[in-house]
Amino acid sequence: MRAPKSEGDVEEFSDALRWLSERKAGLRAFPELEEIFRAFWEEHPELRATVGSLLKAFWTLREAFGNGHRLFLCGNGGSFADALHISGELMKSYLRARPLPEEHRTALRALGGEELADSLQPGLPAIVLGLNHSLLSALENDVPVPRIGFAQELYCLGRKGDVLLGISTSGRAVNVLHAVKVAKLREMGTIAMTGREGGPLAEQVDCAIRVPAAETRRAQEMHQAVYHTLCAMLEAEFFPDRGTLPPP
């Protein structure tokens, strides 16, 4: 059950459905995944060329999370905000309710955690690099090589089988490129979201999602549509039959 090798492997909606259908025996949420993909295809015609790389990213993360591994994310400025956004969607309910397994609810109640039993939600481990300001300031003060914060943090935390998702609209963010090198050292999977050109980042990762935009703000808008779809697919796969969220 392989992921598509490149964008060229999946060029039409029928290709995407065929690719998913060939793997539906191993997927817990095939009908919902088809629905999510159909909505993406119809609502974002400008992003149809990303379908192959989106499927590959989904499959990479499905395999990693399914085997107990973690996702690390990094980016700068608006892309850093996107990394936080993705982490937030994965680590709690996004489009559906995610009640705790009954054995966890029972154990928490036995520990006096009634409110926790009713409030905590299952999630997927998604860790954003760059939030440890003590580490970053120490590196700036002590190490002459600049922009290695993401790399240093990932070197300490990353393990074989984990995945790094680096976000850079230009594909040239030096600190993200440093992190990719460490991810490869650690035998992690690597995914990038970039703008049209892709830059060196797209050339160095296992899976590059290049949205068809050169302007930063437009690329970031397209990135959001892509990662919302990716998060919806992962939620459907790992938290099936959980119902829908109540209205706010």
JOWOLIN-V534346 format. One record per helix or strand of 2 or more residues. SS is the DSSP state (H for helix, E for strand). FROM is the first residue (numbers start at 0). TO is the last residue. Records with the same first field share a line. If there is no record, write none. Layout:
# JOWOLIN-V534346
SS=FROM-TO / FROM-TO
This chain:
# JOWOLIN-V534346
H=6-8 / 12-21 / 23-25 / 29-42 / 44-65 / 77-90 / 101-109 / 113-118 / 132-141 / 148-156 / 173-184 / 198-203 / 215-237
E=70-73 / 125-127 / 162-166 / 188-193 / 206-209
